Amino acid sequence: MDIAPITLPAPSRHDQLMAKAEELEATFLAEMLAHSGLGEMQGAFGGGQGEAQFTSFLRQEQAKLIVQQGGMGLAELIFNSMVEAENGAA
């Protein structure tokens, strides 16, 4: 029995632009979380150098989850700007 591989349709250009816009919003939010001091443990509860090395990964994942839950609307603005720029260049 031959099983044909499943081919998924390529994402549309709008889907690609929205994915990039959401990625930019998540990066922005991760930076804002870093500067806010969110999640920094002090004193005896601090994780030392190991915590410092991996905290950025945690913040990036938290930022991605924030964006998936609607974020702060920055991705939509970025997306609209990219679509306008692309349409104007065409």
VOBA-1610 file (N, C-alpha, C; in pm, whole numbers, padded with zeros to 5 digits, always signed):
BEGIN
Met+00084-00117+00000Met+00000+00000+00000Met+00089+00124+00000Asp+00067+00209-00098Asp+00143+00333-00106Asp+00066+00444-00035Ile+00138+00517+00045Ile+00078+00630+00116Ile+00140+00757+00058Ala+00054+00840+00004Ala+00101+00965-00055Ala+00129+01067+00056Pro+00236+01141+00043Pro+00264+01242+00145Pro+00159+01353+00141Ile+00133+01407+00257Ile+00037+01516+00267Ile+00110+01646+00237Thr+00058+01719+00142Thr+00117+01848+00112Thr+00023+01957+00160Leu+00076+02044+00239Leu-00002+02155+00291Leu+00009+02273+00196Pro-00098+02347+00183Pro-00091+02464+00096Pro+00007+02567+00152Ala+00075+02636+00064Ala+00168+02740+00107Ala+00090+02854+00171Pro+00144+02910+00278Pro+00073+03021+00341Pro+00064+03141+00246Ser-00048+03210+00254Ser-00066+03327+00167Ser+00030+03438+00210Arg+00046+03535+00123Arg+00135+03647+00153Arg+00087+03722+00277His-00045+03737+00292His-00098+03805+00410His-00066+03726+00537Asp-00075+03593+00529Asp-00041+03509+00645Asp+00106+03525+00682Gln+00191+03531+00580Gln+00334+03549+00605Gln+00362+03685+00670Leu+00296+03789+00619Leu+00317+03923+00676Leu+00266+03931+00819Met+00150+03868+00846Met+00096+03870+00982Met+00188+03795+01078Ala+00244+03683+01033Ala+00336+03607+01117Ala+00458+03691+01154Lys+00511+03765+01057Lys+00626+03851+01084Lys+00589+03966+01176Ala+00470+04022+01156Ala+00424+04131+01242Ala+00408+04083+01387Glu+00354+03963+01404Glu+00340+03907+01539Glu+00476+03877+01601Glu+00569+03833+01519Glu+00705+03808+01567Glu+00770+03938+01616Leu+00750+04046+01541Leu+00804+04176+01583Leu+00739+04225+01712Glu+00607+04207+01724Glu+00540+04247+01848Glu+00593+04166+01966Ala+00612+04037+01948Ala+00663+03952+02055Ala+00804+03995+02096Thr+00887+04030+02000Thr+01023+04076+02031Thr+01017+04207+02110Phe+00931+04298+02067Phe+00914+04424+02139Phe+00867+04399+02282Leu+00766+04313+02298Leu+00715+04283+02432Leu+00820+04217+02520Ala+00901+04129+02462Ala+01008+04064+02539Ala+01107+04168+02592Glu+01140+04266+02510Glu+01229+04373+02555Glu+01166+04455+02666Met+01038+04484+02651Met+00968+04562+02753Met+00960+04484+02885Leu+00937+04354+02875Leu+00935+04271+02996Leu+01072+04268+03062Ala+01177+04266+02981Ala+01313+04264+03035Ala+01342+04394+03112His+01301+04506+03054His+01329+04635+03119His+01238+04662+03237Ser+01127+04591+03245Ser+01037+04609+03359Ser+01085+04535+03482Gly+01178+04440+03462Gly+01227+04362+03575Gly+01137+04247+03611Leu+01037+04218+03528Leu+00943+04110+03555Leu+01017+03976+03565Gly+00993+03906+03671Gly+01049+03773+03688Gly+01187+03769+03751Glu+01245+03885+03783Glu+01377+03884+03845Glu+01363+03848+03992Met+01436+03749+04032Met+01434+03706+04172Met+01556+03764+04242Gln+01536+03811+04362Gln+01643+03871+04440Gln+01673+03786+04562Gly+01792+03803+04614Gly+01829+03739+04739Gly+01843+03588+04728Ala+01797+03519+04830Ala+01812+03374+04839Ala+01732+03300+04733Phe+01631+03364+04674Phe+01548+03297+04575Phe+01598+03318+04433Gly+01703+03394+04416Gly+01758+03417+04283Gly+01827+03292+04232Gly+01826+03275+04100Gly+01885+03157+04038Gly+02030+03174+03998Gly+02087+03289+04028Gly+02227+03312+03998Gly+02254+03323+03849Gln+02371+03280+03809Gln+02415+03292+03671Gln+02330+03205+03577Gly+02287+03089+03620Gly+02203+03003+03537Gly+02072+03069+03502Glu+02012+03133+03599Glu+01886+03203+03575Glu+01908+03318+03477Ala+02016+03389+03494Ala+02045+03503+03406Ala+02063+03457+03261Gln+02118+03338+03241Gln+02142+03288+03106Gln+02013+03249+03034Phe+01914+03201+03107Phe+01793+03147+03043Phe+01668+03233+03059Thr+01677+03340+03132Thr+01561+03426+03153Thr+01510+03485+03022Ser+01599+03516+02930Ser+01555+03576+02803Ser+01467+03479+02724Phe+01496+03349+02733Phe+01413+03251+02663Phe+01272+03248+02723Leu+01265+03255+02854Leu+01135+03256+02922Leu+01056+03380+02884Arg+01123+03497+02886Arg+01054+03621+02848Arg+01004+03616+02704Gln+01084+03560+02613Gln+01042+03552+02473Gln+00918+03464+02459Glu+00913+03353+02529Glu+00796+03265+02523Glu+00675+03331+02587Gln+00696+03404+02697Gln+00585+03476+02759Gln+00531+03581+02662Ala+00620+03650+02593Ala+00579+03752+02497Ala+00501+03689+02382Lys+00543+03573+02334Lys+00470+03504+02227Lys+00329+03468+02273Leu+00316+03423+02397Leu+00183+03389+02450Leu+00095+03513+02462Ile+00154+03625+02501Ile+00079+03749+02510Ile+00025+03786+02373Val+00109+03774+02270Val+00067+03807+02134Val-00043+03711+02087Gln-00029+03582+02118Gln-00131+03484+02079Gln-00266+03515+02143Gln-00264+03576+02261Gln-00388+03609+02331Gln-00442+03746+02291Gly-00385+03807+02188Gly-00435+03936+02141Gly-00335+04048+02151Gly-00234+04029+02233Gly-00128+04128+02245Gly-00179+04266+02279Met-00108+04365+02229Met-00147+04504+02254Met-00184+04577+02126Gly-00200+04502+02017Gly-00243+04562+01892Gly-00131+04609+01802Leu-00008+04594+01846Leu+00105+04639+01768Leu+00121+04558+01640Ala+00096+04428+01647Ala+00110+04342+01529Ala+00016+04387+01417Glu-00105+04425+01452Glu-00201+04470+01353Glu-00153+04597+01284Leu-00098+04690+01362Leu-00045+04814+01304Leu+00074+04786+01211Ile+00163+04698+01256Ile+00279+04662+01174Ile+00232+04594+01046Phe+00137+04501+01060Phe+00083+04430+00944Phe+00024+04528+00842Asn-00059+04620+00890Asn-00121+04718+00800Asn-00016+04803+00730Ser+00088+04841+00802Ser+00196+04920+00741Ser+00270+04840+00634Met+00293+04712+00661Met+00363+04629+00563Met+00277+04608+00438Val+00146+04588+00456Val+00056+04570+00342Val+00052+04698+00259Glu+00041+04812+00325Glu+00040+04939+00252Glu+00170+04961+00176Ala+00282+04931+00240Ala+00411+04948+00175Ala+00425+04854+00055Glu+00375+04732+00071Glu+00384+04635-00037Glu+00292+04675-00153Asn+00173+04723-00123Asn+00079+04766-00228Asn+00128+04892-00298Gly+00192+04978-00223Gly+00245+05101-00283Gly+00363+05074-00372Ala+00439+04969-00341Ala+00557+04935-00420Ala+00520+04859-00545Ala+00400+04799-00547Ala+00358+04717-00662Ala+00313+04797-00778
//
